[in-house]
Amino acid sequence: MSAGTATLIALVATIFALGVLAQLLAARLQLPSIIFYIVAGLALGPVSGLVLEDRIITLSTFGGATTLSAIVGLSVAIIVFEGAFHLQIDRIQEAPTATFRLITLGAAIALSGTAVVVHLVFPSASWGMSFLIGALLVATGPTVIAPILQIVPVRDRVAAALETEGIVNDVTAAIVAVAIFEVIILEGHSPANLFTEFTARLGQGLLVGIVVAGAVYYILRYIDLSPGDAPRNARLLVLTGALVSYAGANYLAGEAGVAAAAVSGFLLGNADIPYEEDIIDFKGDITLLVLSFVFIALAALLEFDALAEVGIPGLIVVFAVALVIRPVLVFVSMVGDRFTTEEKIFVSFVGPRGIIPASVATLFAVQLQAEGATQDANILLGTVFLVILVTALFEGGLARYIAEYLDVIPMRVIIVGGGRVGRALADRLEDRGENIVIIEQNDIAVEQNRNAGYTVEHGDGTDTEVLRSAGADKAKIVIAATGDDDVNLLVSQLASSKFDVENVIARANNPENVEPFEELGVETISSSMATAWAIDNQIERPALANWMTDPERSGDVQEVEVTNPDLLDRPVREVGPMLPDGCLIALVCRNGDTVVPTADYTIEAKDRITLLGPTEAVREGMALCRNETES
């Protein structure tokens, strides 16, 4: 093995090791992992000079089959596919109007606004170059949004808007940028040709993505994958589909592969495919590896001279993009929607740029340098990377604190104990839209719950600092669900006395321990009594018991406090027709007294009403009572 090959292997291994370390630090410090990727890349490249001086990783001309450009392209395919795979249709429907505006009107404001600012602060930049930079800086992307949402559990409608914007704008921004670069900058054509170029590339990407998704779906559903090896083969097949869709579309038209990967991921993620859990776990691990590698490698290739050359004008672009253009496009896109002002402000300050603008800008800059346009290349690379660095470090690093200051993180339900009881309870509560945090000590249980998608605080639930880290000071409910009554009793005491949690519920494994819990004012569920109640319900009221407990049930019963002013001071006969079809008011609780309301019973402030009916109707009814429906 030559010395150069050995050095290259050592460097690649170092990058992967730094990526894993960055992920561990991010999980430990509850900060987005992208921050640590960038720091690691800068340390490996421009700070230490290990990458730049040895010139181990090099790029050739745009479109050339170079090592890094190929790795970046395939990594982008996996990353975009992964993000789109998790983008569920029902999740998008949480905020359909705002989402559509963000990816259309909002993207247009970002592109044109950024282009104008770039042209004003860089007199030497042509309008073509200005719009190229504007197109690249439209993209936020799943690479930077997903890590933020992992540590900032905002409401579903906020997360859905940010995730959808990131996925769609990654695709459209890359294609628009390539169209501008090739049509206007390289070939000198008029802007009129842009639309044709854009639609052609997007159309080819969509077509290839649909074909590949269909083929993968057919094989998964109807071809015998060898029963013993089926889960593994399914994982590899889906990964191959992501790579083939990207490569196939890119072969037809540059950057059309991004659209193909996104479309195939979205279609498969919303299809009923076997071994879905295995596929999700596998893709998640692969995505973390390639994401860390690409971000660290690109940051390592960055030269501080490129940043210094854009200087004050570059910082003005950063300021305009992050603090002027982004808030404007968010508030315009979300006007008249159900987002609160605080949520709009949060979305305004969470728009870091990610892997797509970094990788595509690098390739464009190399081509410009090859053609002698060094100044344009430096403006392009310096401006794009400066925006990425500043927005990723500041917006990513401060996202949690901004969310806490604006109070956009919904009240939490903390479950201490992630065993079978705690996990089953978490599944039911999450299905109702609650913000669940599980506290668990056992390493295996921690891993299982995290793989299921839950936020897990690894530690002892009787430790005050662990409870505080899990958000007990903002919890509306704390549930002590371990198999140890002493632990449950201490958790209940801490939740009540230290954090003043209004609703504390404890599991009593031994019926003799119920009294000590109740003396604390804790709602207590005895395991033996709960079992007896369940059996009694099956005997005396089997229809209702099955209707409420069947995992595939179509009906639900929920209690909610009425805060919508349109429903207050009205009799039930008027409120009932305002609820969704099939949703009925079964009970009203006022000042601790519960009654079955008559038609003339008037709903007042702080009343808690019990809604009964089809699941979706009950959920919509709860949103109406909380005044969370679209205006």
C-alpha positions in Angstrom: 0.0 0.0 0.0 1.4 3.4 -1.0 2.0 6.2 1.5 -0.7 8.3 -0.2 -3.3 5.6 0.0 -2.5 4.9 3.7 -2.8 8.6 4.4 -6.1 8.8 2.6 -7.5 5.9 4.6 -6.3 7.4 7.8 -8.0 10.7 6.9 -11.3 9.1 6.0 -11.3 7.1 9.2 -10.5 10.3 11.1 -13.5 12.1 9.5 -15.9 9.2 10.4 -14.5 9.1 14.0 -15.0 12.9 14.3 -18.5 12.5 13.0 -19.5 9.9 15.6 -17.9 12.0 18.3 -19.8 15.1 17.1 -23.0 13.1 17.3 -22.3 11.9 20.8 -21.4 15.5 21.9 -24.6 16.8 20.3 -26.7 14.2 22.2 -25.0 14.9 25.4 -25.2 18.7 25.2 -28.6 18.8 23.5 -27.3 20.9 20.6 -27.7 20.3 16.9 -25.0 18.0 15.5 -24.3 20.2 12.6 -22.5 22.6 14.9 -20.0 20.0 15.9 -19.6 18.8 12.3 -18.6 22.3 11.2 -16.2 22.8 14.1 -14.6 19.4 13.4 -14.2 20.2 9.7 -12.7 23.6 10.4 -10.3 22.0 12.8 -9.3 19.4 10.3 -8.9 21.8 7.4 -8.2 25.5 7.6 -7.2 25.5 11.2 -4.7 22.6 11.2 -4.1 22.4 7.4 -4.2 18.6 7.4 -6.5 18.4 4.5 -5.6 21.5 2.5 -1.8 21.2 2.7 -1.7 17.5 1.7 -4.4 18.1 -1.0 -5.7 14.6 -0.3 -9.2 15.5 -1.4 -9.5 17.4 -4.6 -12.2 18.5 -7.0 -12.0 18.8 -10.7 -14.3 20.6 -13.1 -18.0 20.8 -12.7 -19.5 17.5 -13.9 -16.3 15.6 -13.6 -16.2 12.2 -12.0 -14.1 13.1 -9.0 -13.9 11.3 -5.7 -15.4 13.9 -3.5 -18.1 15.2 -5.9 -19.3 11.6 -6.4 -19.3 11.0 -2.6 -21.1 14.2 -2.0 -23.7 13.4 -4.6 -24.5 10.0 -3.4 -24.5 11.2 0.2 -27.0 13.9 -0.7 -29.2 11.3 -2.3 -29.3 9.3 0.9 -29.8 12.4 3.1 -32.7 13.8 0.9 -34.3 10.3 0.6 -34.2 9.8 4.4 -35.8 13.2 5.0 -38.5 12.7 2.5 -39.1 9.1 3.7 -40.1 10.6 7.1 -42.3 13.3 5.6 -45.8 11.8 6.1 -48.9 13.1 4.3 -50.9 13.4 7.5 -48.0 15.4 9.1 -47.9 17.8 6.1 -51.7 18.4 6.6 -50.9 19.8 10.1 -50.2 23.1 8.3 -51.1 22.8 4.6 -51.7 26.5 3.7 -48.6 27.8 5.5 -46.4 25.0 4.0 -47.5 25.7 0.5 -46.8 29.4 0.9 -43.4 28.7 2.4 -42.2 26.6 -0.6 -43.7 28.9 -3.2 -44.2 32.6 -2.2 -41.6 32.3 0.6 -39.0 30.7 -1.7 -39.6 33.4 -4.2 -39.1 36.2 -1.6 -35.9 34.5 -0.4 -34.4 34.1 -3.9 -35.2 37.7 -5.1 -34.5 39.4 -1.8 -31.1 37.7 -1.4 -30.2 38.4 -5.0 -31.0 42.2 -4.6 -28.8 42.4 -1.4 -25.9 40.5 -3.0 -26.0 42.8 -6.1 -26.1 45.9 -3.9 -23.2 44.9 -1.6 -21.0 43.4 -4.3 -20.9 45.9 -7.2 -18.8 43.5 -9.3 -21.4 40.7 -9.1 -23.6 40.4 -12.1 -27.4 39.9 -11.8 -26.8 36.3 -12.9 -24.3 35.7 -10.1 -26.6 37.5 -7.6 -29.5 35.3 -8.5 -27.3 32.2 -8.4 -26.3 32.9 -4.8 -30.0 33.8 -4.0 -31.1 30.4 -5.4 -28.6 28.5 -3.4 -29.5 30.3 -0.2 -33.2 29.4 -0.5 -32.5 25.9 0.7 -32.6 25.1 4.4 -32.8 21.3 4.2 -33.3 18.3 6.4 -29.6 18.1 7.2 -29.9 21.2 9.5 -33.6 21.2 10.4 -33.9 17.6 11.6 -31.1 17.9 14.2 -32.8 21.1 15.6 -36.2 19.5 15.8 -34.7 16.5 17.6 -33.8 18.7 20.6 -36.6 21.3 20.2 -39.9 19.4 20.4 -42.2 22.1 19.0 -45.8 21.5 18.0 -46.5 19.3 15.1 -47.7 22.1 12.9 -44.4 24.0 13.3 -42.3 20.9 12.8 -44.3 20.0 9.7 -43.9 23.4 8.1 -40.1 23.4 8.8 -39.6 19.8 7.6 -41.6 20.2 4.4 -40.0 23.5 3.6 -36.5 21.9 4.0 -37.2 18.9 1.8 -39.0 20.8 -1.0 -36.7 23.8 -1.1 -33.6 21.6 -1.1 -34.9 20.1 -4.4 -36.1 23.3 -6.1 -33.2 25.4 -5.0 -30.6 22.9 -6.4 -32.4 22.7 -9.7 -33.0 26.5 -10.0 -29.3 27.1 -9.2 -28.1 24.6 -11.8 -30.5 26.2 -14.4 -29.2 29.7 -13.6 -25.6 28.6 -13.7 -25.8 26.7 -17.0 -28.3 28.9 -18.9 -27.2 32.4 -17.8 -23.7 32.3 -16.5 -22.1 29.6 -18.7 -24.1 29.9 -21.8 -25.2 33.6 -21.6 -28.8 32.9 -22.5 -31.7 35.1 -21.4 -33.7 34.5 -18.2 -36.6 33.4 -20.4 -35.0 30.0 -20.9 -34.8 29.4 -17.1 -38.4 28.1 -16.8 -37.9 25.6 -19.6 -34.7 24.4 -18.1 -36.1 24.2 -14.6 -39.3 22.3 -15.6 -37.4 19.9 -17.8 -35.0 18.9 -15.0 -37.7 18.8 -12.3 -40.0 16.7 -14.6 -37.2 14.2 -15.3 -36.4 13.9 -11.6 -40.1 13.4 -10.7 -40.5 10.7 -13.4 -37.4 8.8 -12.4 -38.3 9.0 -8.7 -41.8 7.6 -9.4 -40.5 4.8 -11.5 -37.9 3.7 -9.0 -40.3 4.0 -6.0 -42.8 1.8 -7.9 -40.2 -0.8 -8.7 -38.9 -0.9 -5.1 -42.5 -1.1 -3.8 -43.4 -3.9 -6.1 -40.3 -6.0 -5.2 -40.9 -5.4 -1.5 -44.6 -6.4 -1.6 -44.7 -9.1 -4.1 -41.2 -10.7 -4.6 -40.0 -13.3 -2.1 -36.9 -11.8 -0.5 -35.9 -15.0 1.2 -37.7 -15.3 4.5 -34.6 -15.6 6.7 -32.8 -12.6 5.1 -35.9 -10.6 4.2 -35.4 -7.7 6.6 -31.8 -7.2 5.5 -32.6 -7.5 1.9 -35.4 -5.0 2.3 -33.0 -2.5 3.9 -30.5 -2.9 1.1 -33.2 -2.7 -1.6 -34.5 0.6 -0.3 -30.9 2.0 0.1 -30.2 1.0 -3.5 -33.4 2.6 -4.6 -32.3 5.9 -3.1 -28.9 5.7 -5.0 -30.4 4.5 -8.3 -33.1 7.2 -8.4 -30.4 9.9 -7.8 -27.9 8.5 -10.3 -30.5 7.8 -12.9 -32.0 11.2 -12.9 -28.6 12.9 -12.7 -27.5 11.0 -15.7 -30.4 12.5 -17.6 -30.0 16.1 -16.2 -27.7 17.6 -13.6 -29.2 17.9 -10.1 -32.4 16.3 -11.3 -31.3 13.5 -9.0 -32.1 15.5 -5.9 -35.8 15.6 -7.0 -35.8 11.9 -7.9 -34.4 10.9 -4.5 -36.9 13.1 -2.7 -39.9 11.8 -4.7 -38.9 8.1 -4.3 -38.3 8.6 -0.6 -41.7 10.4 -0.1 -43.7 7.8 -2.0 -42.1 4.8 -0.2 -42.3 6.5 3.2 -46.1 6.9 2.7 -46.6 3.5 1.2 -47.5 0.3 3.2 -44.2 -1.5 2.9 -43.0 -4.5 4.9 -40.1 -4.3 7.4 -40.6 -0.5 7.7 -39.1 -0.3 11.2 -35.9 -2.2 10.1 -35.6 0.1 7.1 -36.0 3.3 9.2 -33.4 2.2 11.7 -30.9 1.2 9.0 -31.4 4.3 6.9 -31.0 6.5 10.0 -27.6 5.0 10.9 -26.4 5.3 7.3 -27.6 8.9 7.0 -25.8 10.0 10.2 -22.5 8.5 8.8 -22.7 10.1 5.4 -24.0 13.4 6.8 -21.1 13.7 9.2 -18.6 12.8 6.5 -19.8 15.2 3.9 -20.3 18.2 6.3 -16.8 17.6 7.9 -15.2 17.1 4.5 -16.7 20.3 3.0 -15.9 22.4 6.0 -12.3 21.0 5.9 -11.9 22.2 2.3 -13.0 25.7 3.2 -10.3 28.4 3.1 -10.5 31.3 5.5 -9.2 33.5 2.7 -12.4 33.0 0.8 -14.4 34.2 3.9 -12.1 37.1 4.5 -12.4 38.2 0.9 -16.2 38.8 1.1 -15.6 40.7 4.4 -18.2 43.2 5.6 -20.4 42.8 2.4 -20.6 39.1 3.2 -21.7 39.8 6.8 -24.3 42.3 5.4 -25.7 39.4 3.3 -25.8 37.2 6.3 -27.6 39.8 8.4 -30.1 40.4 5.6 -30.8 36.7 4.9 -31.2 35.8 8.6 -32.7 38.8 10.2 -34.7 40.6 7.5 -35.6 38.3 4.5 -36.3 35.2 6.5 -38.7 36.9 9.0 -40.5 38.7 6.1 -41.1 35.5 4.1 -42.2 33.6 7.2 -44.8 36.2 8.3 -46.0 36.7 4.8 -46.4 32.9 4.2 -48.1 32.4 7.6 -50.5 35.3 7.5 -54.0 34.4 8.5 -53.0 30.8 9.5 -53.3 29.2 12.9 -49.7 29.8 14.0 -49.2 32.0 17.0 -47.0 35.1 16.8 -44.4 33.3 18.9 -44.3 30.3 16.6 -43.9 32.6 13.6 -40.9 34.3 15.3 -39.4 30.9 16.1 -39.7 29.8 12.5 -38.2 33.1 11.4 -35.1 32.5 13.4 -34.7 28.8 12.5 -33.6 28.8 8.9 -30.0 27.6 8.8 -28.6 26.6 5.4 -27.2 23.1 4.9 -25.5 20.5 2.6 -27.1 21.4 -0.7 -25.9 25.0 -1.0 -22.5 23.9 0.4 -21.9 21.1 -2.1 -23.3 22.8 -5.2 -21.6 26.1 -4.5 -18.2 24.2 -4.2 -18.8 22.6 -7.6 -19.8 25.9 -9.2 -16.8 27.7 -7.7 -14.4 25.1 -9.1 -15.9 25.5 -12.6 -15.7 29.3 -12.4 -12.0 29.2 -11.3 -11.2 26.9 -14.2 -12.7 29.5 -16.6 -10.7 32.3 -15.0 -13.6 33.9 -13.1 -11.7 33.8 -9.8 -13.5 36.8 -8.3 -16.9 35.5 -9.0 -15.9 32.1 -7.6 -14.6 33.7 -4.4 -17.8 35.8 -4.0 -20.0 32.7 -4.6 -18.1 30.4 -2.2 -17.3 33.0 0.5 -20.9 34.3 0.7 -22.6 30.9 0.7 -20.3 29.4 3.2 -20.4 32.4 5.5 -24.2 32.2 5.5 -24.0 28.5 6.2 -21.5 28.9 9.0 -23.2 31.8 10.8 -26.8 30.5 10.5 -25.8 26.9 11.5 -23.8 28.0 14.5 -26.0 30.7 15.8 -29.5 29.6 14.7 -28.8 26.0 15.4 -27.0 26.6 18.7 -29.6 29.1 20.0 -32.7 27.3 18.7 -33.5 25.6 22.0 -33.1 28.8 23.9 -35.1 30.8 21.5 -37.9 28.2 21.7 -37.9 28.3 25.5 -37.9 32.1 25.6 -40.8 32.3 23.2 -42.5 29.4 25.0 -43.3 27.5 21.8 -42.4 24.1 23.2 -45.7 22.5 24.2 -46.2 21.4 27.8 -44.7 18.0 28.3 -45.9 14.7 29.6 -43.0 13.0 31.4 -43.1 9.3 31.9 -40.6 7.9 34.4 -40.0 4.3 33.5 -39.7 3.2 29.8 -40.6 -0.5 30.4 -43.7 -2.2 29.0 -46.2 -0.1 30.9 -44.5 3.2 30.3 -43.9 2.4 26.6 -47.5 1.3 26.1 -48.7 4.5 27.8 -46.4 6.6 25.7 -47.7 5.0 22.5 -51.3 6.0 23.4 -50.5 9.5 24.5 -48.3 10.3 21.5 -51.1 9.1 19.2 -53.2 11.9 20.8 -50.6 14.5 20.0 -48.9 14.8 23.4 -45.3 15.8 23.7 -43.8 12.8 25.4 -40.4 12.6 27.3 -39.4 9.2 28.8 -36.9 9.0 31.7 -35.2 5.6 31.8 -32.0 4.2 33.4 -31.7 0.8 31.6 -29.5 1.1 28.5 -31.4 -1.4 26.5 -34.8 0.3 27.2 -33.3 3.7 26.4 -32.1 2.4 23.0 -35.5 0.7 22.3 -37.5 3.8 23.1 -35.2 6.1 21.1 -35.4 3.8 18.1 -39.2 4.1 18.4 -38.8 7.8 18.0 -39.3 9.0 21.6 -37.3 11.6 23.3 -35.5 9.8 26.2 -33.6 11.3 29.1 -31.1 8.7 30.2 -30.9 8.8 34.0 -32.5 8.2 37.4 -36.0 9.7 37.6 -35.4 10.3 41.3 -32.6 12.7 40.5 -33.8 16.3 40.6 -31.3 17.3 37.8 -32.5 14.5 35.6 -36.1 15.6 36.0 -35.2 19.2 35.3 -33.2 18.2 32.2 -36.3 16.3 31.0 -38.4 19.5 31.4 -40.2 18.8 34.6 -40.5 22.5 35.2 -42.6 22.8 32.1 -44.5 19.5 32.4 -48.3 19.4 32.7 -48.2 15.7 33.8 -45.6 13.6 35.4 -46.3 9.8 35.5 -44.3 7.5 37.7 -44.6 4.2 35.9 -41.7 2.1 37.1 -42.0 -1.3 38.7 -40.6 -0.1 42.0 -43.1 1.7 44.3 -40.4 3.4 46.3 -39.1 5.0 43.1 -42.6 6.0 42.0 -43.3 7.5 45.4 -40.1 9.6 45.4 -40.7 10.7 41.8 -44.2 11.8 42.8 -42.8 13.8 45.8 -40.2 15.6 43.7 -42.7 16.4 40.9 -45.1 17.9 43.4 -42.7 19.7 45.8 -39.7 20.7 43.6 -41.4 21.4 40.3 -45.0 22.2 41.3 -46.5 19.9 38.6 -50.2 20.1 38.8 -51.0 16.6 37.7 -48.9 13.8 39.1 -50.0 10.2 38.5 -48.3 7.1 40.0 -48.4 3.4 39.4 -48.7 1.4 42.6 -47.5 -2.2 42.0 -48.5 -3.3 45.5 -52.1 -2.4 46.5 -51.0 -1.8 50.1 -48.9 1.2 48.9 -51.9 3.1 47.5 -52.6 4.9 50.7 -49.1 6.6 51.0 -49.4 7.8 47.5 -52.9 9.3 48.0 -51.7 11.0 51.2 -49.4 13.0 48.9 -52.4 14.0 46.8 -51.1 11.9 44.0 -53.5 10.2 41.6 -52.7 6.5 42.0 -53.4 3.6 39.8 -53.1 0.2 41.4 -51.9 -2.5 39.0 -54.1 -5.1 40.5 -57.2 -2.8 40.6 -56.5 -1.7 37.0 -56.6 -5.3 36.0 -59.8 -5.9 37.9 -61.4 -2.8 36.3 -60.4 -4.0 32.8 -61.9 -7.4 33.4 -65.0 -5.9 34.9 -65.4 -3.6 31.9 -65.1 -6.6 29.5 -67.9 -8.3 31.5 -70.3 -5.4 32.1 -69.7 -3.1 29.2 -67.7 -5.0 26.5 -68.7 -2.8 23.6 -67.5 0.4 25.2 -64.3 -1.4 26.5 -63.4 -2.7 23.1 -64.2 0.5 21.4 -61.9 2.5 23.7 -59.0 0.0 24.1 -58.7 -1.7 20.7 -55.5 -0.4 19.1 -57.3 -0.2 15.7 -60.3 1.6 17.2 -62.2 4.1 15.2 -63.6 5.9 18.3 -62.2 7.9 21.1 -63.1 9.7 24.4 -61.1 12.7 25.4 -61.3 15.5 28.0 -60.3 19.0 27.1 -60.4 22.5 28.7 -62.5 25.0 26.7 -60.5 28.1 25.9 -62.0 29.1 22.6 -64.0 32.3 23.3 -66.5 31.4 20.5 -67.7 28.5 22.6 -67.9 30.2 26.0 -71.1 31.4 27.5 -73.1 29.3 25.1 -75.6 26.4 25.8 -74.7 22.9 24.7 -77.5 23.1 22.1 -75.4 25.8 20.3 -72.0 24.4 21.0 -72.9 20.9 19.8 -73.5 21.8 16.1 -70.2 23.7 16.1 -68.3 20.5 16.8 -67.4 18.1 13.9 -70.0 15.6 12.8 -70.3 12.6 15.2 -68.5 14.4 18.1 -70.7 14.6 21.2 -70.3 16.3 24.6 -70.7 13.5 27.1 -69.6 15.2 30.4 -68.7 18.6 31.8 -66.4 19.0 34.7 -66.6 22.4 36.6 -64.9 23.0 39.9 -64.4 19.3 40.6 -68.0 18.4 39.9 -68.8 16.3 36.9 -72.3 16.3 35.2 -74.0 15.0 32.2 -75.1 18.3 30.5 -78.5 19.0 29.3 -79.1 21.0 26.1 -79.5 24.2 28.1 -76.3 23.7 30.1 -74.0 26.7 29.5 -70.3 26.2 28.8 -68.1 28.5 30.9 -64.5 29.4 31.1 -62.2 26.7 32.7 -64.9 24.0 32.1 -63.4 20.7 31.0 -65.7 18.8 28.6 -65.5 15.1 27.7 -65.9 14.6 23.9 -67.0 11.2 22.5 -67.1 10.1 18.9 -65.0 9.0 15.9 -61.3 9.5 16.6 -60.7 12.2 13.9 -63.8 14.0 14.9 -62.8 14.0 18.6 -59.3 15.3 17.6 -60.8 18.1 15.5 -63.2 18.9 18.3 -60.3 19.2 20.8 -58.5 21.6 18.5 -61.7 23.7 18.2 -62.1 23.8 22.0 -58.5 24.9 22.3 -58.9 27.5 19.5 -56.2 25.8 17.4 -58.2 25.5 14.2 -57.2 27.5 11.1 -58.6 31.0 11.0 
